[in-house]
Amino acid sequence: MKEFSTAKMDGRTKTITIIVLLFLIVFPIASLFFIPPKPAVSIPSFILLYGVIFISYGFIPKRIAVSDDQILIKNLFGSVIININEIETIDKIEKTGLNLRTFGVGGVFGYFGYFNGRDVWYVTNIHKKVKITVDSGKIYMISPENPADFENVISQRKEALD
């Protein structure tokens, strides 16, 4: 099994993460100093906003591994397995373009969830994306640190299975 590290965050993602984290950390603390104090605002905001931080962080792929016949993408909440024999195309994507976030995280620690309708993203660096299209038409976007090496390994494994 070959392991690939997740790409480090690009500049835009780092900026979005820092700005949003500052807000998410400072607002609940600042709400404690409202005059008059409003614990009905402070306590739920602590729970909600710190929960957002935890959930966003949990979506970062902790492991990207390729076995002889599968790709494993693992984050804190579970795993996604893509069968290599079901892969129709695999392409390295460097352009950023306009993408519509359907449901997910759009910039805090990366881009995770559903984009452009059915595309499933596990992207931490928008300049190091690999687009995997499977036979069913579903598209997965991931961002290994070395996209070209990842693409080559998948292509070799796909050829060995055919």
C-alpha positions in Angstrom: 0.0 0.0 0.0 1.4 3.4 -1.0 0.7 6.4 1.2 0.3 10.0 0.0 0.4 13.0 2.2 -2.4 15.6 2.0 -1.2 18.8 0.3 -0.4 21.7 2.5 -3.0 24.6 2.4 -2.5 27.2 -0.3 -2.4 30.9 0.5 -6.0 31.6 -0.1 -7.1 28.7 2.1 -4.7 29.8 4.9 -6.1 33.3 4.8 -9.7 32.2 4.9 -8.9 29.7 7.7 -7.1 32.4 9.8 -9.9 35.0 9.4 -12.7 32.6 10.1 -11.0 31.0 13.0 -10.3 34.4 14.6 -14.0 35.2 14.3 -15.1 31.8 15.6 -12.8 32.0 18.5 -13.1 35.7 19.5 -16.9 36.1 19.1 -17.9 33.6 21.8 -15.4 35.0 24.2 -16.4 38.6 23.4 -20.0 37.7 24.0 -19.1 37.1 27.7 -18.4 40.8 28.1 -21.7 42.1 26.7 -23.4 44.6 29.0 -25.7 43.3 30.4 -24.2 39.8 30.3 -26.1 37.5 28.0 -25.3 33.8 28.9 -28.2 32.8 26.6 -26.0 34.1 23.7 -22.5 33.1 25.1 -23.1 29.5 25.9 -24.8 28.4 22.6 -22.3 30.5 20.6 -19.4 28.7 22.3 -21.0 25.3 21.5 -22.0 26.1 18.0 -18.9 28.0 16.8 -16.4 25.7 18.4 -18.3 22.8 17.0 -17.9 24.4 13.5 -14.1 24.5 14.1 -14.0 20.8 15.2 -16.2 19.6 12.3 -14.3 21.6 9.7 -11.0 20.3 11.0 -12.4 16.7 11.1 -12.9 16.7 7.3 -9.2 17.1 6.5 -8.0 13.9 4.9 -5.6 12.3 7.4 -4.7 9.5 5.1 -4.7 9.0 1.3 -3.6 5.4 0.5 -3.5 3.4 -2.7 -3.6 -0.4 -2.6 -3.5 -2.7 -5.6 -7.2 -2.2 -6.3 -8.5 0.7 -4.2 -8.0 4.3 -3.1 -8.6 5.1 0.6 -9.4 8.6 1.7 -9.7 8.7 5.5 -10.7 11.6 7.7 -11.8 11.9 11.3 -15.4 11.0 10.4 -14.9 8.0 8.2 -13.4 6.6 5.0 -14.1 6.8 1.4 -13.1 3.9 -0.8 -12.8 4.2 -4.6 -12.2 1.0 -6.5 -9.5 1.5 -9.1 -11.2 -0.7 -11.7 -14.2 1.7 -11.6 -12.1 4.8 -12.4 -13.0 6.1 -15.8 -10.5 9.1 -15.9 -8.0 10.7 -13.5 -6.6 14.1 -14.3 -4.5 16.7 -12.5 -6.3 20.0 -12.3 -4.3 23.2 -11.6 -6.9 25.8 -12.5 -9.1 27.1 -9.7 -12.2 28.3 -11.7 -15.6 28.9 -10.2 -17.1 26.1 -8.2 -20.4 26.1 -6.5 -20.4 24.7 -3.0 -23.6 22.6 -2.7 -23.0 21.3 0.9 -19.8 21.3 2.8 -16.9 23.4 4.0 -15.7 26.1 1.6 -12.3 27.3 2.7 -11.8 26.6 6.5 -8.9 24.1 6.5 -9.8 23.3 2.9 -12.7 22.5 0.7 -14.7 19.4 1.7 -18.1 18.2 0.8 -20.3 18.5 -2.3 -19.4 21.0 -4.9 -21.0 21.6 -8.4 -23.9 19.3 -7.5 -22.4 15.8 -7.2 -18.7 16.3 -7.0 -17.2 15.2 -3.7 -14.2 17.2 -2.6 -11.4 16.5 -0.1 -9.2 19.4 -1.1 -6.7 21.2 1.0 -4.8 23.0 -1.8 -6.8 24.2 -4.8 -3.7 24.2 -7.0 -2.9 20.5 -6.4 -6.2 18.9 -7.2 -6.6 15.5 -8.8 -10.0 14.8 -10.4 -11.1 11.2 -10.3 -14.2 10.3 -12.4 -15.7 6.9 -11.8 -18.0 4.8 -14.2 -21.2 6.0 -12.4 -20.3 9.6 -13.3 -19.4 10.6 -9.8 -16.4 12.9 -9.4 -14.0 12.9 -6.5 -11.5 15.8 -6.0 -8.5 15.2 -3.7 -5.3 17.0 -3.2 -2.2 14.9 -2.5 1.1 16.7 -1.9 2.4 15.3 -5.2 -0.5 15.1 -7.7 1.7 13.9 -10.6 3.1 11.0 -8.6 -0.4 10.1 -7.4 -1.8 10.1 -10.9 1.1 7.9 -12.2 0.5 5.3 -9.4 -3.2 5.1 -10.1 -2.6 4.8 -13.9 -0.1 2.0 -13.3 -2.5 0.2 -10.9 -5.4 0.6 -13.4 -3.3 -0.8 -16.2 -2.3 -3.8 -14.0 -6.0 -4.5 -13.3 -7.1 -4.3 -17.0 
